[in-house]
Amino acid sequence: MKASRIAAAGAVSGIAVLALSAPAFAHVSVQPEGAAAKGGYAVVDFKVPNERDNASTTKLEVSFPTDHPLASVMPQPVPGWKAEVTKAKPAKPLEAHGKQITEVVTKVTWTADGKGVEPGYFQKFPVSIGALPEDADQLVFKAIQTYSNKEVVRWIEVPQEGQDEPDTPAPVLKLSAAEDDAHGASGSAAKADDTEAAAQNTAADTSSSDSGSGDGSDTTARVLGIVGIVVGAAGVAYGVLAGRRRNSGTAA
């Protein structure tokens, strides 16, 4: 009895050790480069790890939210990958920078030109997106990962607050509070433009001032030159007259 109990306890302990030492499975995720503020623009990275030892990731499909369509979606070129953008008409009218948006990006597909993401590696796929919604705390991007052995993993389960993370969670982008100008990176760019314009105006005023100063200097130089000529001529005439007087005195 004692031996069987010891064996059972050992088995349970071994299982616990294996469970604790087993690495957590990575999954496709999305993270902003900096802040992802409501109402602003951001660059986000879709991070794709390779979870297989005998196959490479050769394709990634990311679906963009239709409940909060984004007027601007621009993938950054990734060496060794081809990006394909799929667009569709938005369900609700959408406007950006005073213009009506008739198409929005619904999906971006990256396909490897070469080996793809090999075992033991991961790849980031950067995308510029905006304007981010002001009435949401997060955006859900459902992703599909395809391996070179034709295996497909669907990262489409939406995590629920207060519940355990699902086996294949969808990438979720958390949105931060809106910035003071409510335009995120756009506001910063506007401030930069204002600063540049002010600098240009200052430079123009300085140039104008310098030009006026230069004209004054030229006029002064000319006047001094004329005065010098007159004084010089007077000196020559005085010298001639003085010489004649001396000659006349000697002769007498």
Secondary structure, DSSP 8 states (H G I E B T S, - for coil): -HHHHHHHHHHHHHHHHHHHHS------EEEESS--BTTS-EEEEEEEE---SS--EEEEEEE--SSS--SEEEE---TTEEEEEEEE--SS-EEETTEEE--EEEEEEEEESSS-B-TT-EEEEEEEEE---SS-SEEE-EEEEEETTS-EEEE-B---TTS---SSB--EEE-B---TTS-THHHHHHHHHHHHHHHHHHHHHHHHHHHHHHHHHHHHHHHHHHHHHHHHHHHHHHHHHHHHHHHHHHH-
